[in-house]
């Protein structure tokens, strides 16, 4: 994991007793667990599972899902925050 800011974000969210799933198609699962204590998803999350989605990496696998594919991962009304600005402007609830 090159982006330790993602690890910081996960830890912060968990400190508020939220359940956080992490998916990164390029991550070395064993390294993430060994180095950061993160147990990450092996495959793309299921549709309709999340109250909020944070796009913190801009990998092609996620970009190719597009706004509708990303939204489909969330429950109706889920909040989408696009940290990497990979989705077109206006398709996420917030972005950097």
N, C-alpha and C positions, 0 to 999 in steps of 0.2 A: 504494500500500500504506500503509494507515494504521497498521497494527500492526507496528512495527519489531521488537517482541519476537519475532515469528515469524521474522524474518530472523536475529536473534541465535540462536534455537533451531536453525535450519537450519545456520548456520555452525558452531555447537558440535557438532552431530551429524556434520557433514562432517569436522570436525577429528579425529574418531575413525575416519576412513576408511570411513564408512558411505555407502551410496548413498541419497540423499534425493530423493524426488519431491515437488513442491509443486503442489497444486491448490486454486484458489480461484475459484469461479464468477464473482466480481465483479471480479477483478483485471484491471488493464490490463497485458497481457503485455509490451508494449514498455517501459512505465514500470518494471516490475519488473526487467527485464533491464538497462535503462539506469541506474537508480538504485541497484540492489542486486546486480547481476550474477546474478540468478536467472532461469534458464530454466524456466518453469513449464509444466505440462501444460495443453493447450488443452481437453481433455475429461476427464470423470470417469475415473479410473483403471480398468484392467481388473480383473476379479474374480480372486481367488486369487493375487495378485502379491506381497503384502507380508508381512514378518515382524512388523512393528509398524505401527500406525496411530495418529497423533496428531491429534485433532480440535482445531484451534487457532482455528477460526472457527465461528460459530453460524449461518451462512447457511441459509436455508430449504431450498435444494437438498440440503444435507447432512443437515439435521434430518429431512427427509421420507424419507430412505433408511431411517431407523429403525435400531435395533440390529442386526437381521438383515442389512440392506443394507450397513451399515458393516462388519460381520463378514465378509460375503461378499467384500469387497475384499482380505482377508488370506488367507494360507495357513492350513491347519488349525493351530490353536494360536497364531495370531498374537496379539500383545499389543495391546490398545486402551487408549489414554489419552485421556481426555476433559477437555481443559483448560477448556472453556467450560461444562461440565456440561449439555450439550444432550441427552444420552441419559438415559433413566430410571435412577435409582439402582440399582446392582447389575448393570448390563448392560455396564459397562466394567471393565477390570482395574484402572484407577486414574482418579482425577479430582481436580480442584481444587474 
